[in-house]
Amino acid sequence: MKTVEITLVKSPIGSKPNQRKTVEALGLRKMQQTVTKKDSATVRGMIATVSHLVNVVEK
């Protein structure tokens, strides 16, 4: 199954509350932290919400 590596590259401070909650729900807490998630429609939607805060690498 495909996976996606998501890295937090910009701070969610000052962003909208739903975007901050989405970053936390993805498991990202610190800058430059990377998490690996299974590629699904749910995760893709979350990435789309915070696309300006994260970098995504498909594996």
N, C-alpha and C positions, 0 to 999 in steps of 0.2 A: 504494500500500500504506500502511496506517496505521502511524504511528510513535508512540512514547511518550517523553516527556521525563521523566527521573528526576533528582531533585535530592537530594543528601545533606544532611539538615537536623539530624541528631543524630549525635554521634560514636559509632563502633562500639567505642570503648575500654570495656572492662568487659562487652561482650556475648559471647555464646558463640563459640567458634572457627569454627564453620561459618557463622555470620552474618557474621563479619569477612571470611571468604574469599568469601562471596557478594557483599558490597559491593565487594571488589576485583575480582571477576570481572565485575561490571557496569561496571567502568572508573572507579569513583569512588574518588578518593584524598584529596581535601580537602573540608572543610566548604563548603557552598553551591555545590559543583561540580555542573554539570548535564551529562548525557550524553543523546544521542538514540539510541534502539534501535528496530528493527523490532518491531512488536507480534506476538508469537508465544506459544505455550503455554509454551515454555521460559523466556522472559523474564518472563511473568506469574507463573510458579512462583517465580522468583528474587525478584521484587518481593514476593510473599506472604511469603517467608521473612524479609525485612527491612522489612516494611511500617511498623513503628514507627520506623524510622530515615530513611525517605525520603518525599518527596512526589512524586506522579505526575500528569502532565498528558498527556491523550490529544490527539493532533493528527490 
